[in-house]
Amino acid sequence: CRRLKFTTTVDGYALKGHVIKNISVKAAIHLHSHCKNLCIMEDTCVSINIGLLKGRFLCQLSNSDHIKHLGDLENEEGFTYRGREGSNPLNNTMSACHTSPCLNGGTCQPGITVMDYTCVCQSGFTGKGCEKGFNAVFTNLDRTGRTGPKSLDNHYAGQDHDGQVSLSRGIQLWTVPYSGHYRIEAIGAAGGYNEQHDGIYAEYRGRGARISGTFVLINGEIIQILVGQEGGKSERTSSGGGGSFVVKETNNCLVIAGGGGGVIDPQSRHAGCDASANTTGNPGYRSWSGGSNGHGSQTVDDCKAGGGGGGFYSDGRSGLEYGGVLGNGSEGGKAFLNGGKGGRAAMPIMFGGFGGGGGGTHYKGGAGGGGGYSGGSSGAGVSDSCGGGGGSFNSGRDQRNDCCYNSDGHGQVTVTLLKGN
């Protein structure tokens, strides 16, 4: 006959997932002794759960214990767990903290009872196990057109960045709340499309890039965030989408995602209409070269060309009406350092998107280029053409750079705390 001595007792808990027999007992008299004897007679039994279930007293015989499977010891009202001698009694060195329940660098502190614990979370993390980290999504705040939002209203109320954001000329100024490692993702806006034939050309509009990287940010730093806005649309032509910019207060670039170029009567998808995953603006289709080295697009030899996409340092090219040197084309998008406005056009609905999108030229004139780190090319005034998508930039670690992500609508920026300092 086996000899078992049960030295561990935990009221209010039961070991789950290892029960080999459930045995009903009619009376509670000597219940613990009876259950222990049942365990001794079962060769593989090493622990027991004793409790009341549906009006009947129950002995649960288990083939494992809390030492091998501490995480399976769970709250169960009305039950008591008993572990055998040799499995060591539960104490502060063999407690709930043994399973490392605290995530994201949190520190586990044993509670009053052997299975209770408290996680002391690092700054920026909350939840029972520090599982919820700071996460902020920055949007266009329902603004459209060539200028950025004028008011925060209540768009971020109740979110992690509530109270941390202000506005300056449409650019959102975010104060970093915690020092640590952050993942930052920027998505550029889509370019516009001409709306003839029930919008069939929307399928081939220029797509905005998605650019992400990991950065160390310091509590109290100011980060400038410009969320690109969709390029304007009209019946005959369209404008470039704005790039999305994440830039330190010192004007050091973190990530920039180029916006898509505007299109005119596209018959298929053309790679040059989409934003670029590298720093150079794309050449569009049947158009010219885009900007490079952080500058707006300038090359053009067509008097009906659309506005060039703006870059980080300089504006995109414009027609004579807007201070340019050639033709009656529209205005180029403004550089980030010049405020990032989209380019103007003869028709207000064709304005380039905030974030440096170039304006489209009226009535079958060229489409606008997308804004970005370097501007996308001006579009030519011919059918089946487009302005180029804007260039992108990434100075982070663990980079992911996708050229052709956003096929519809405005841009977005997401900031996620990965680890505190």
N, C-alpha and C positions, 0 to 999 in steps of 0.2 A: 504494500500500500504506500502510495506517495505521501510525503509530508510537506505541507505548504503552510507558511505563516504569512499573513497579510499585514504588512507594516505601513502601507500608504493608504490614507483615506482622504478623499476629496468630495465634500458635500456639494450638491448642485451641479455635478458634472457626470458625464458618461463617455466611455471610449467608443467612438463610432467606427464602423467599417470593418470590425474584426470579430463580431459576434458569431459564434459557431452554433449556439443553442439558446433558445428562449424557453424558459421553464416557468409556468405559472404555479404560484403557491397560494393555498387557500387562506392562510392566516399569517399575521405579522409576527406572531410569537416566535422568538428565536430565529427570525428571518435571516439575519446575517450569518449565523452559525450554519443554518441549513444550506444557504447558498455556497458558503465556503466548502461544505462537505460535497456538494454536487460538483464543484470545480475539481476537488481532489480526485473524484471518481472518473473524471474526464481527462484522459491522458494528455491532451494538447492544451488544456485550460491553464492560463497563467494569471488572469485577472477577471474581475467580475463587476458588473453594473447591477445595482440593487435599487428597485423603485416600484412605483405604483403607476399602472397603465390601464386605463379604461376600467377602473374599479377593482382590478386584480393586482396582487403583488407579483412581481416578476423578478426572476434571476436570469441575467444574461451572462453566459459564459463566453469568454474571449480567448483567442489564441495568440494575442500580443498584449503589450502593455504601454505605459506612458513613456518609457525610456526609448523604445524603438519608434514610437509614433506619437510624440507629444502633441503635434498639431492636430491629431484626431481626438484629443480630449476636449470635448465641447460642452457648453452650458446645456443642462437638461434639468429643468425644474422637477423636484420630487425624486431625483435619483442620487445615489452615492456611488462613487467609483472606489474599488479596493484593488490595490496592487500588491503582488507577492513580495516576500522577503528576497533580497538579492537584486531587486530592480531599483533599489535606492529610493528613499522617501523624497517627495518633492520638497524643495527648499529654494532659497534665493539664488543658488547657483544652478539649479535645474528647475527653471520656472518658465513662464510664457516667453521670457526674453531669449530662452535657449533657441527658439526658432527664428530669431532675428526678424520680428514682425515690422520693424520701423524702416521705411523706405527713404530714399533720397537723402541719406546721411543723417537721419534722425537717430536720437539716442534713446534706447529702451530702459525704462526704470520699472523694476518689479513693483507690483501693487501690494495691498494689504493681505489679500489672499493669494494662494500659490499660483492661481491661473490669471490673476489680474496684472495688467501692465499699463504704463503710460508712455507715450512717445513724445519726447521733447524734439520738436521739428526745427530744422534750420529755417532761417528767414525766407519767406516766400512760399513755404509749403504748409499745408493744413491737412486735417483729416485724422481719423483714429490711428492710421499707420503712416501719416505724412505722405499719403498717396496723391494728394491734389496740389499741383504746382501752379505758380503764376502763369497765366496765359491770357494774352491780350490780342484782340483782332481790331485793326484799324481799317475803317472803310472810308468811302467818299462822303459819308454823312448826308446821303441823298442829294448831293449836288451834281449837276450836269453842266456841260459847256466848257468854256475856255478858262474860267476862273474857279478857284477852289472854294470850299465851304466858308461861310461867314459866321456860323454859329455852331457850337457843339450841341445845343439844346439838351435833350436827355438821352442822346444816342448811346452813351456808355454807362448810364445809370445802372448800378448793381453789378457791373462787370469788374474784373480784376484791376483795370486801369481807371476806374471811376475816380475823379478828383486829381488825376495825375497829368492831365492833358490841357493845353491851352492852344490858341490859334494865332498865327501871324501871317497875314496875306494868303490865307488858304492852306498854309503849311501847319501841320499839327506838331506841337512841341511837347514831347513826352519826357517827364522826369523819371529817371530810373529809380525804382523803389528799393531794390536790393542789389548788393554786389554779388556777382556770380557769372556763370557761363550760360549764355542764352542762345537759343536757336532762332534766327531771324529769317523769315520767308517773305519775299516781295513778289507780287504778280502784277505785270503791266496790263494796261487796258487794251481792249480790242479796238482795231480801226473801224471806221465807218464803212458803209456800202451804199451804192445807189439803189433806190427803192423801186425802180421800175419792175414791171412784170411780177407783182405780188411778192417782192422781196426775195426772188430766187437767188440773187447774188450774195445773200448773207452767208451762204455756205462757204464761200471762198474769201471772206474778208480776212484781213491781216490779224494774226493772233498775237496776244501778248505773251512775253516770256515769264517763266517762274524761276526765281533765283533764290537759293538759300545757303546759309553758312552758319557756323558757330563762332560766337564772339564773347570776350570777357568785357562786361560792363560794370561800372562803379556806381554805387548809390549816389544819387544827386546829379549825375551827368544829365545833360539835355541832349536828346536825340531828335533831329528834325525828320519828320515823316511826311512825304508828299505822296498821296494816293492818286494814281493816274485815273483820268476820266475818259470815258468812251469817245471815240471820234464822231463828229457830226455826220448826219446822213441827209441826202436830198434825192430828188427824183433822178438827177443826171450825174452827180458826182458825190464825192465824200471826202472826209478829212481823216488825219492820222490820230491814233489813240495816244494818250499820255503815258509816259513811263512812270513807274513807282520808285521813289527814292527814299533810302534810309541813310541819313548822313549825320555825323556828329556835329555838335555846335561849332566846332572848329573847322567845319567843312571837309573833314576827312570822310571819304565815302566808305560805307559798310557794304550794302548791297543796293544795286539798281537793276530793275527789270524793265527792259524796253517795251514800248507800246507797239501795237500792230499798225501797218500802213493802211491808208484808205484805198478803195478799189473802184474801178469803172468797168462795168460789164464783163467781169471775169468769166471765162469759159471753163476754167479748171483752177485747181489750186497751184499757186506759184510760190516757191520757197522764199523768194526775195520779199514778198509782201509781209511775211511773218517777222516778228522781232528776232534779233540775233542773240545767241547765247554767249558770244564774245563781245569785245568792247567796240567793234566797228559796226556802224549802221549798215543795214542791208541796202542793196541797189534797187529794190523793187522789181518790176517787170516791164520791159520796154522803156526803161527809165535811165537813170544815171547812177553814179557811185554815191554811197552814203557818206556821212561824216566819219571822222576817225579821231583817236586820241582825246576823246571827251568833247569834241566840237560839233556844232550843228552842221547839217548838210548844206553845201554851197554850190555844187556843180549842176549846171543846167544850160541848155541852149534852145529852149522852147519858150516862146512868149506866153503860152497858155499853161505853163507848168504850175503845179500846186506848190504850196509852201513847204519848205524843207523842215524836217524834224529838228527840234532843238536838242542840244547836248547838255552836258554838265557845265561847261565853261562858256559856250557861245551859242547865239541864236541860229536858227535855220534861215536859209535864204528866202527873200521876199520879192514880189513884183514891184514895179515902179511906184504904184499907188501907196505902198507901205514902206517906201524908203529904199527899195532894191535898185538893181541896175538893169533889169531886163523885163520887158513885157508887162502884161496886165494881170499877171498871176496873183495869187493870194499871199497872205503873210505867213512867214515861217514861225514855228513855235519858239518861245522864249527859253533861254537856258535856265537851268535850276538856279544858278547864281544870280540870274536876272528876274527871278520870281516864278518861272515855270509856266506862265500863261500859255494857252493854246493860241495858234495863229488865227487872225481874223479872216473873214471872207465876205464876198458881196452879200451873201444871205446869212443871217445870224444862225440858222439851223445847221450851217456847214462849218461852224467854228471848230478848230482843232481842239482836242481834249486837253484839259489841264494836265500839266506834266510834259509840256513841250510838243504836243501834236501840231503838225502843220495844217493850215487851213486849205480846204479844197477850192479850186477855181470854178466860178459859176458856169453853168450850161456847157457841159461836155469838156470843160477845162480839166487840167490834171488833178489827181487826188493828192492829198497831203501825206507827208511822211510821218512816221511814228516818232515820238520823243523817247529819250533814253540817255545813257551815258554819252553816246555819240548819236547824232540824229539820223533817221532814215531818209532816203533820197526823196526829192520832189517827184511826183508822178507826172508823166507826159499826158498831153491832151489828146489821147487816142483811145479807142475802144480796146477792151481786154488788156488793161494795164493797171498799175498800182504804184503808190508810193512805197518806199522801203520801210521795213520795220526798224525800230530803234535798237541801238546796241545796249549791252548789259555790262554789269561790273560786279565782282565779288572779291572781297579781301578777307573772307573768313576761312576757317578750317572746315574739314568734312563737307566740301562744297557739293551742291547739286545744282546744275544749270540746264534748264529745259527751255528750248527756243520757242516752242509752239504750243503753249498750254491753254491760254485763255481765249476761247473762240466767241465769247459773248459778254459784253458789258464792261463794267468798270474794273479797276484793279483792286488790290487788297494787300495789307501787310499784317503778318502774324508774328508775335514775339512770345516765345515760350522759355521759361526758366528751366534749365536742365540740372544745374547744381549750384548751390550757394558757395561763397568763399568762406 
